[in-house]
Amino acid sequence: MQISEAKYKANKKYDSKAYKQILLRVRKDSSCNYERIKAEAEKAGESLNQFILNAIQQRCDKSDN
């Protein structure tokens, strides 16, 4: 099901106000590569995005103490 052009524009406008994107590059030959991160997210029952955000949040919380 496609969304209308107006809905697409409204979503894009909202996203630009509410979110900031971060580019994450992961080396293919790293021990912590995309496939491993994706598998860990699936094991945790989370989306890849949520898994990464939770990892960042844990690190931020740790530095607050």
PyMOL Python script that loads the backbone (N, CA, C, O; Angstrom):
from pymol import cmd

cmd.read_pdbstr("""\
ATOM      1  N   MET A   1       0.838  -1.179   0.000  1.00  0.00           N
ATOM      2  CA  MET A   1       0.000   0.000   0.000  1.00  0.00           C
ATOM      3  C   MET A   1       0.881   1.240   0.000  1.00  0.00           C
ATOM      4  O   MET A   1       1.692   1.437   0.905  1.00  0.00           O
ATOM      5  N   GLN A   2       0.723   2.045  -0.986  1.00  0.00           N
ATOM      6  CA  GLN A   2       1.500   3.274  -1.076  1.00  0.00           C
ATOM      7  C   GLN A   2       0.805   4.388  -0.301  1.00  0.00           C
ATOM      8  O   GLN A   2      -0.421   4.437  -0.204  1.00  0.00           O
ATOM      9  N   ILE A   3       1.631   5.285   0.249  1.00  0.00           N
ATOM     10  CA  ILE A   3       1.055   6.444   0.916  1.00  0.00           C
ATOM     11  C   ILE A   3       0.974   7.587  -0.084  1.00  0.00           C
ATOM     12  O   ILE A   3       1.693   7.614  -1.083  1.00  0.00           O
ATOM     13  N   SER A   4       0.095   8.516   0.201  1.00  0.00           N
ATOM     14  CA  SER A   4      -0.087   9.641  -0.720  1.00  0.00           C
ATOM     15  C   SER A   4       1.135  10.557  -0.662  1.00  0.00           C
ATOM     16  O   SER A   4       1.925  10.513   0.281  1.00  0.00           O
ATOM     17  N   GLU A   5       1.263  11.370  -1.674  1.00  0.00           N
ATOM     18  CA  GLU A   5       2.367  12.337  -1.740  1.00  0.00           C
ATOM     19  C   GLU A   5       2.305  13.299  -0.555  1.00  0.00           C
ATOM     20  O   GLU A   5       3.333  13.655   0.023  1.00  0.00           O
ATOM     21  N   ALA A   6       1.087  13.716  -0.200  1.00  0.00           N
ATOM     22  CA  ALA A   6       0.918  14.647   0.927  1.00  0.00           C
ATOM     23  C   ALA A   6       1.371  14.011   2.237  1.00  0.00           C
ATOM     24  O   ALA A   6       2.034  14.659   3.047  1.00  0.00           O
ATOM     25  N   LYS A   7       1.015  12.743   2.448  1.00  0.00           N
ATOM     26  CA  LYS A   7       1.412  12.034   3.663  1.00  0.00           C
ATOM     27  C   LYS A   7       2.930  11.850   3.697  1.00  0.00           C
ATOM     28  O   LYS A   7       3.554  12.010   4.746  1.00  0.00           O
ATOM     29  N   TYR A   8       3.513  11.519   2.562  1.00  0.00           N
ATOM     30  CA  TYR A   8       4.963  11.363   2.460  1.00  0.00           C
ATOM     31  C   TYR A   8       5.664  12.664   2.855  1.00  0.00           C
ATOM     32  O   TYR A   8       6.623  12.652   3.627  1.00  0.00           O
ATOM     33  N   LYS A   9       5.176  13.784   2.317  1.00  0.00           N
ATOM     34  CA  LYS A   9       5.780  15.079   2.627  1.00  0.00           C
ATOM     35  C   LYS A   9       5.601  15.440   4.097  1.00  0.00           C
ATOM     36  O   LYS A   9       6.520  15.962   4.728  1.00  0.00           O
ATOM     37  N   ALA A  10       4.415  15.161   4.644  1.00  0.00           N
ATOM     38  CA  ALA A  10       4.161  15.448   6.058  1.00  0.00           C
ATOM     39  C   ALA A  10       5.085  14.624   6.950  1.00  0.00           C
ATOM     40  O   ALA A  10       5.642  15.140   7.920  1.00  0.00           O
ATOM     41  N   ASN A  11       5.246  13.338   6.617  1.00  0.00           N
ATOM     42  CA  ASN A  11       6.151  12.482   7.394  1.00  0.00           C
ATOM     43  C   ASN A  11       7.581  12.987   7.316  1.00  0.00           C
ATOM     44  O   ASN A  11       8.287  13.037   8.323  1.00  0.00           O
ATOM     45  N   LYS A  12       7.998  13.357   6.130  1.00  0.00           N
ATOM     46  CA  LYS A  12       9.364  13.845   5.935  1.00  0.00           C
ATOM     47  C   LYS A  12       9.602  15.140   6.717  1.00  0.00           C
ATOM     48  O   LYS A  12      10.660  15.321   7.321  1.00  0.00           O
ATOM     49  N   LYS A  13       8.619  16.031   6.703  1.00  0.00           N
ATOM     50  CA  LYS A  13       8.727  17.293   7.435  1.00  0.00           C
ATOM     51  C   LYS A  13       8.829  17.025   8.938  1.00  0.00           C
ATOM     52  O   LYS A  13       9.660  17.622   9.622  1.00  0.00           O
ATOM     53  N   TYR A  14       7.988  16.132   9.447  1.00  0.00           N
ATOM     54  CA  TYR A  14       8.024  15.786  10.865  1.00  0.00           C
ATOM     55  C   TYR A  14       9.369  15.159  11.226  1.00  0.00           C
ATOM     56  O   TYR A  14       9.996  15.546  12.212  1.00  0.00           O
ATOM     57  N   ASP A  15       9.805  14.194  10.427  1.00  0.00           N
ATOM     58  CA  ASP A  15      11.072  13.516  10.707  1.00  0.00           C
ATOM     59  C   ASP A  15      12.237  14.491  10.758  1.00  0.00           C
ATOM     60  O   ASP A  15      13.130  14.349  11.593  1.00  0.00           O
ATOM     61  N   SER A  16      12.236  15.481   9.870  1.00  0.00           N
ATOM     62  CA  SER A  16      13.346  16.440   9.846  1.00  0.00           C
ATOM     63  C   SER A  16      13.351  17.305  11.102  1.00  0.00           C
ATOM     64  O   SER A  16      14.409  17.771  11.526  1.00  0.00           O
ATOM     65  N   LYS A  17      12.186  17.526  11.702  1.00  0.00           N
ATOM     66  CA  LYS A  17      12.105  18.306  12.947  1.00  0.00           C
ATOM     67  C   LYS A  17      12.403  17.456  14.175  1.00  0.00           C
ATOM     68  O   LYS A  17      13.007  17.943  15.130  1.00  0.00           O
ATOM     69  N   ALA A  18      11.988  16.199  14.163  1.00  0.00           N
ATOM     70  CA  ALA A  18      12.029  15.368  15.361  1.00  0.00           C
ATOM     71  C   ALA A  18      13.258  14.475  15.481  1.00  0.00           C
ATOM     72  O   ALA A  18      13.601  14.044  16.582  1.00  0.00           O
ATOM     73  N   TYR A  19      13.924  14.192  14.365  1.00  0.00           N
ATOM     74  CA  TYR A  19      15.013  13.225  14.386  1.00  0.00           C
ATOM     75  C   TYR A  19      16.289  13.796  13.781  1.00  0.00           C
ATOM     76  O   TYR A  19      16.260  14.703  12.949  1.00  0.00           O
ATOM     77  N   LYS A  20      17.396  13.242  14.222  1.00  0.00           N
ATOM     78  CA  LYS A  20      18.700  13.521  13.646  1.00  0.00           C
ATOM     79  C   LYS A  20      19.304  12.176  13.279  1.00  0.00           C
ATOM     80  O   LYS A  20      19.323  11.261  14.102  1.00  0.00           O
ATOM     81  N   GLN A  21      19.790  12.047  12.073  1.00  0.00           N
ATOM     82  CA  GLN A  21      20.363  10.778  11.634  1.00  0.00           C
ATOM     83  C   GLN A  21      21.855  10.723  11.923  1.00  0.00           C
ATOM     84  O   GLN A  21      22.561  11.730  11.875  1.00  0.00           O
ATOM     85  N   ILE A  22      22.306   9.519  12.224  1.00  0.00           N
ATOM     86  CA  ILE A  22      23.724   9.255  12.447  1.00  0.00           C
ATOM     87  C   ILE A  22      24.137   8.138  11.495  1.00  0.00           C
ATOM     88  O   ILE A  22      23.516   7.075  11.479  1.00  0.00           O
ATOM     89  N   LEU A  23      25.152   8.364  10.724  1.00  0.00           N
ATOM     90  CA  LEU A  23      25.671   7.326   9.833  1.00  0.00           C
ATOM     91  C   LEU A  23      26.603   6.431  10.635  1.00  0.00           C
ATOM     92  O   LEU A  23      27.492   6.910  11.338  1.00  0.00           O
ATOM     93  N   LEU A  24      26.390   5.142  10.521  1.00  0.00           N
ATOM     94  CA  LEU A  24      27.231   4.166  11.214  1.00  0.00           C
ATOM     95  C   LEU A  24      27.861   3.258  10.174  1.00  0.00           C
ATOM     96  O   LEU A  24      27.164   2.581   9.418  1.00  0.00           O
ATOM     97  N   ARG A  25      29.176   3.251  10.143  1.00  0.00           N
ATOM     98  CA  ARG A  25      29.896   2.386   9.209  1.00  0.00           C
ATOM     99  C   ARG A  25      30.606   1.314  10.017  1.00  0.00           C
ATOM    100  O   ARG A  25      31.265   1.610  11.013  1.00  0.00           O
ATOM    101  N   VAL A  26      30.467   0.059   9.580  1.00  0.00           N
ATOM    102  CA  VAL A  26      31.049  -1.078  10.281  1.00  0.00           C
ATOM    103  C   VAL A  26      31.910  -1.854   9.298  1.00  0.00           C
ATOM    104  O   VAL A  26      31.458  -2.196   8.205  1.00  0.00           O
ATOM    105  N   ARG A  27      33.152  -2.131   9.685  1.00  0.00           N
ATOM    106  CA  ARG A  27      34.046  -2.883   8.805  1.00  0.00           C
ATOM    107  C   ARG A  27      33.542  -4.304   8.612  1.00  0.00           C
ATOM    108  O   ARG A  27      33.091  -4.948   9.559  1.00  0.00           O
ATOM    109  N   LYS A  28      33.622  -4.779   7.396  1.00  0.00           N
ATOM    110  CA  LYS A  28      33.169  -6.128   7.075  1.00  0.00           C
ATOM    111  C   LYS A  28      34.038  -7.186   7.741  1.00  0.00           C
ATOM    112  O   LYS A  28      33.547  -8.261   8.084  1.00  0.00           O
ATOM    113  N   ASP A  29      35.337  -6.892   7.931  1.00  0.00           N
ATOM    114  CA  ASP A  29      36.250  -7.876   8.506  1.00  0.00           C
ATOM    115  C   ASP A  29      36.415  -7.731  10.021  1.00  0.00           C
ATOM    116  O   ASP A  29      37.288  -8.366  10.612  1.00  0.00           O
ATOM    117  N   SER A  30      35.584  -6.902  10.648  1.00  0.00           N
ATOM    118  CA  SER A  30      35.641  -6.702  12.089  1.00  0.00           C
ATOM    119  C   SER A  30      34.954  -7.857  12.816  1.00  0.00           C
ATOM    120  O   SER A  30      34.048  -8.488  12.271  1.00  0.00           O
ATOM    121  N   SER A  31      35.386  -8.132  14.051  1.00  0.00           N
ATOM    122  CA  SER A  31      34.717  -9.175  14.843  1.00  0.00           C
ATOM    123  C   SER A  31      33.312  -8.729  15.239  1.00  0.00           C
ATOM    124  O   SER A  31      32.462  -9.557  15.566  1.00  0.00           O
ATOM    125  N   CYS A  32      33.075  -7.440  15.209  1.00  0.00           N
ATOM    126  CA  CYS A  32      31.754  -6.879  15.507  1.00  0.00           C
ATOM    127  C   CYS A  32      31.204  -6.272  14.214  1.00  0.00           C
ATOM    128  O   CYS A  32      31.024  -5.059  14.115  1.00  0.00           O
ATOM    129  N   ASN A  33      30.941  -7.128  13.231  1.00  0.00           N
ATOM    130  CA  ASN A  33      30.490  -6.668  11.925  1.00  0.00           C
ATOM    131  C   ASN A  33      28.962  -6.608  11.873  1.00  0.00           C
ATOM    132  O   ASN A  33      28.281  -6.943  12.842  1.00  0.00           O
ATOM    133  N   TYR A  34      28.447  -6.179  10.739  1.00  0.00           N
ATOM    134  CA  TYR A  34      27.008  -6.006  10.572  1.00  0.00           C
ATOM    135  C   TYR A  34      26.226  -7.281  10.897  1.00  0.00           C
ATOM    136  O   TYR A  34      25.227  -7.232  11.614  1.00  0.00           O
ATOM    137  N   GLU A  35      26.676  -8.405  10.376  1.00  0.00           N
ATOM    138  CA  GLU A  35      25.964  -9.656  10.586  1.00  0.00           C
ATOM    139  C   GLU A  35      25.886 -10.019  12.066  1.00  0.00           C
ATOM    140  O   GLU A  35      24.852 -10.492  12.538  1.00  0.00           O
ATOM    141  N   ARG A  36      26.972  -9.798  12.795  1.00  0.00           N
ATOM    142  CA  ARG A  36      26.966 -10.109  14.229  1.00  0.00           C
ATOM    143  C   ARG A  36      26.051  -9.160  14.984  1.00  0.00           C
ATOM    144  O   ARG A  36      25.295  -9.590  15.855  1.00  0.00           O
ATOM    145  N   ILE A  37      26.110  -7.887  14.664  1.00  0.00           N
ATOM    146  CA  ILE A  37      25.250  -6.914  15.336  1.00  0.00           C
ATOM    147  C   ILE A  37      23.786  -7.244  15.067  1.00  0.00           C
ATOM    148  O   ILE A  37      22.958  -7.218  15.977  1.00  0.00           O
ATOM    149  N   LYS A  38      23.477  -7.549  13.824  1.00  0.00           N
ATOM    150  CA  LYS A  38      22.102  -7.910  13.449  1.00  0.00           C
ATOM    151  C   LYS A  38      21.644  -9.156  14.198  1.00  0.00           C
ATOM    152  O   LYS A  38      20.517  -9.203  14.689  1.00  0.00           O
ATOM    153  N   ALA A  39      22.509 -10.167  14.289  1.00  0.00           N
ATOM    154  CA  ALA A  39      22.172 -11.406  14.999  1.00  0.00           C
ATOM    155  C   ALA A  39      21.944 -11.140  16.485  1.00  0.00           C
ATOM    156  O   ALA A  39      21.020 -11.696  17.078  1.00  0.00           O
ATOM    157  N   GLU A  40      22.772 -10.302  17.085  1.00  0.00           N
ATOM    158  CA  GLU A  40      22.613  -9.962  18.504  1.00  0.00           C
ATOM    159  C   GLU A  40      21.304  -9.212  18.742  1.00  0.00           C
ATOM    160  O   GLU A  40      20.628  -9.429  19.747  1.00  0.00           O
ATOM    161  N   ALA A  41      20.956  -8.336  17.816  1.00  0.00           N
ATOM    162  CA  ALA A  41      19.686  -7.605  17.921  1.00  0.00           C
ATOM    163  C   ALA A  41      18.518  -8.577  17.854  1.00  0.00           C
ATOM    164  O   ALA A  41      17.567  -8.460  18.627  1.00  0.00           O
ATOM    165  N   GLU A  42      18.583  -9.532  16.939  1.00  0.00           N
ATOM    166  CA  GLU A  42      17.508 -10.525  16.804  1.00  0.00           C
ATOM    167  C   GLU A  42      17.406 -11.385  18.059  1.00  0.00           C
ATOM    168  O   GLU A  42      16.304 -11.696  18.513  1.00  0.00           O
ATOM    169  N   LYS A  43      18.569 -11.776  18.629  1.00  0.00           N
ATOM    170  CA  LYS A  43      18.563 -12.556  19.875  1.00  0.00           C
ATOM    171  C   LYS A  43      17.899 -11.779  21.005  1.00  0.00           C
ATOM    172  O   LYS A  43      17.214 -12.355  21.851  1.00  0.00           O
ATOM    173  N   ALA A  44      18.109 -10.463  21.011  1.00  0.00           N
ATOM    174  CA  ALA A  44      17.528  -9.607  22.046  1.00  0.00           C
ATOM    175  C   ALA A  44      16.068  -9.272  21.749  1.00  0.00           C
ATOM    176  O   ALA A  44      15.389  -8.657  22.571  1.00  0.00           O
ATOM    177  N   GLY A  45      15.591  -9.675  20.579  1.00  0.00           N
ATOM    178  CA  GLY A  45      14.207  -9.391  20.211  1.00  0.00           C
ATOM    179  C   GLY A  45      13.979  -7.927  19.889  1.00  0.00           C
ATOM    180  O   GLY A  45      12.891  -7.394  20.107  1.00  0.00           O
ATOM    181  N   GLU A  46      15.020  -7.274  19.364  1.00  0.00           N
ATOM    182  CA  GLU A  46      14.945  -5.843  19.059  1.00  0.00           C
ATOM    183  C   GLU A  46      15.259  -5.598  17.594  1.00  0.00           C
ATOM    184  O   GLU A  46      15.897  -6.415  16.930  1.00  0.00           O
ATOM    185  N   SER A  47      14.802  -4.464  17.109  1.00  0.00           N
ATOM    186  CA  SER A  47      15.223  -4.046  15.779  1.00  0.00           C
ATOM    187  C   SER A  47      16.688  -3.644  15.862  1.00  0.00           C
ATOM    188  O   SER A  47      17.212  -3.398  16.949  1.00  0.00           O
ATOM    189  N   LEU A  48      17.330  -3.581  14.735  1.00  0.00           N
ATOM    190  CA  LEU A  48      18.729  -3.169  14.698  1.00  0.00           C
ATOM    191  C   LEU A  48      18.878  -1.761  15.266  1.00  0.00           C
ATOM    192  O   LEU A  48      19.788  -1.493  16.050  1.00  0.00           O
ATOM    193  N   ASN A  49      17.980  -0.869  14.868  1.00  0.00           N
ATOM    194  CA  ASN A  49      18.016   0.502  15.355  1.00  0.00           C
ATOM    195  C   ASN A  49      17.869   0.554  16.880  1.00  0.00           C
ATOM    196  O   ASN A  49      18.633   1.243  17.556  1.00  0.00           O
ATOM    197  N   GLN A  50      16.890  -0.174  17.415  1.00  0.00           N
ATOM    198  CA  GLN A  50      16.662  -0.164  18.859  1.00  0.00           C
ATOM    199  C   GLN A  50      17.837  -0.776  19.610  1.00  0.00           C
ATOM    200  O   GLN A  50      18.206  -0.291  20.680  1.00  0.00           O
ATOM    201  N   PHE A  51      18.423  -1.825  19.067  1.00  0.00           N
ATOM    202  CA  PHE A  51      19.578  -2.460  19.692  1.00  0.00           C
ATOM    203  C   PHE A  51      20.737  -1.470  19.819  1.00  0.00           C
ATOM    204  O   PHE A  51      21.363  -1.370  20.874  1.00  0.00           O
ATOM    205  N   ILE A  52      21.011  -0.750  18.751  1.00  0.00           N
ATOM    206  CA  ILE A  52      22.100   0.230  18.752  1.00  0.00           C
ATOM    207  C   ILE A  52      21.788   1.368  19.715  1.00  0.00           C
ATOM    208  O   ILE A  52      22.657   1.798  20.473  1.00  0.00           O
ATOM    209  N   LEU A  53      20.552   1.857  19.687  1.00  0.00           N
ATOM    210  CA  LEU A  53      20.168   2.932  20.609  1.00  0.00           C
ATOM    211  C   LEU A  53      20.291   2.494  22.066  1.00  0.00           C
ATOM    212  O   LEU A  53      20.742   3.267  22.911  1.00  0.00           O
ATOM    213  N   ASN A  54      19.889   1.251  22.363  1.00  0.00           N
ATOM    214  CA  ASN A  54      20.022   0.751  23.736  1.00  0.00           C
ATOM    215  C   ASN A  54      21.480   0.661  24.163  1.00  0.00           C
ATOM    216  O   ASN A  54      21.812   0.987  25.302  1.00  0.00           O
ATOM    217  N   ALA A  55      22.349   0.222  23.264  1.00  0.00           N
ATOM    218  CA  ALA A  55      23.782   0.145  23.581  1.00  0.00           C
ATOM    219  C   ALA A  55      24.342   1.540  23.868  1.00  0.00           C
ATOM    220  O   ALA A  55      25.124   1.721  24.801  1.00  0.00           O
ATOM    221  N   ILE A  56      23.944   2.504  23.077  1.00  0.00           N
ATOM    222  CA  ILE A  56      24.397   3.887  23.291  1.00  0.00           C
ATOM    223  C   ILE A  56      23.849   4.418  24.608  1.00  0.00           C
ATOM    224  O   ILE A  56      24.573   5.061  25.369  1.00  0.00           O
ATOM    225  N   GLN A  57      22.568   4.153  24.883  1.00  0.00           N
ATOM    226  CA  GLN A  57      21.959   4.618  26.131  1.00  0.00           C
ATOM    227  C   GLN A  57      22.672   4.041  27.346  1.00  0.00           C
ATOM    228  O   GLN A  57      22.910   4.753  28.322  1.00  0.00           O
ATOM    229  N   GLN A  58      23.018   2.749  27.293  1.00  0.00           N
ATOM    230  CA  GLN A  58      23.746   2.124  28.398  1.00  0.00           C
ATOM    231  C   GLN A  58      25.085   2.814  28.625  1.00  0.00           C
ATOM    232  O   GLN A  58      25.481   3.055  29.766  1.00  0.00           O
ATOM    233  N   ARG A  59      25.771   3.127  27.546  1.00  0.00           N
ATOM    234  CA  ARG A  59      27.071   3.803  27.652  1.00  0.00           C
ATOM    235  C   ARG A  59      26.907   5.204  28.231  1.00  0.00           C
ATOM    236  O   ARG A  59      27.707   5.634  29.061  1.00  0.00           O
ATOM    237  N   CYS A  60      25.878   5.907  27.794  1.00  0.00           N
ATOM    238  CA  CYS A  60      25.609   7.254  28.324  1.00  0.00           C
ATOM    239  C   CYS A  60      25.249   7.200  29.805  1.00  0.00           C
ATOM    240  O   CYS A  60      25.715   8.020  30.596  1.00  0.00           O
ATOM    241  N   ASP A  61      24.415   6.228  30.172  1.00  0.00           N
ATOM    242  CA  ASP A  61      24.027   6.088  31.586  1.00  0.00           C
ATOM    243  C   ASP A  61      25.247   5.769  32.449  1.00  0.00           C
ATOM    244  O   ASP A  61      25.370   6.269  33.567  1.00  0.00           O
ATOM    245  N   LYS A  62      26.144   4.939  31.928  1.00  0.00           N
ATOM    246  CA  LYS A  62      27.338   4.567  32.675  1.00  0.00           C
ATOM    247  C   LYS A  62      28.238   5.790  32.912  1.00  0.00           C
ATOM    248  O   LYS A  62      28.835   5.931  33.979  1.00  0.00           O
ATOM    249  N   SER A  63      28.328   6.661  31.914  1.00  0.00           N
ATOM    250  CA  SER A  63      29.193   7.842  32.060  1.00  0.00           C
ATOM    251  C   SER A  63      28.558   8.908  32.953  1.00  0.00           C
ATOM    252  O   SER A  63      29.255   9.802  33.434  1.00  0.00           O
ATOM    253  N   ASP A  64      27.233   8.826  33.181  1.00  0.00           N
ATOM    254  CA  ASP A  64      26.569   9.768  34.080  1.00  0.00           C
ATOM    255  C   ASP A  64      26.902   9.485  35.529  1.00  0.00           C
ATOM    256  O   ASP A  64      26.812  10.376  36.374  1.00  0.00           O
ATOM    257  N   ASN A  65      27.288   8.248  35.827  1.00  0.00           N
ATOM    258  CA  ASN A  65      27.562   7.863  37.233  1.00  0.00           C
ATOM    259  C   ASN A  65      28.957   8.219  37.635  1.00  0.00           C
ATOM    260  O   ASN A  65      29.354   7.970  38.774  1.00  0.00           O
TER     261      ASN A  65
END
""", "prot")
cmd.dss("prot")
cmd.show_as("cartoon", "prot")
cmd.util.cbc("prot")
cmd.orient("prot")
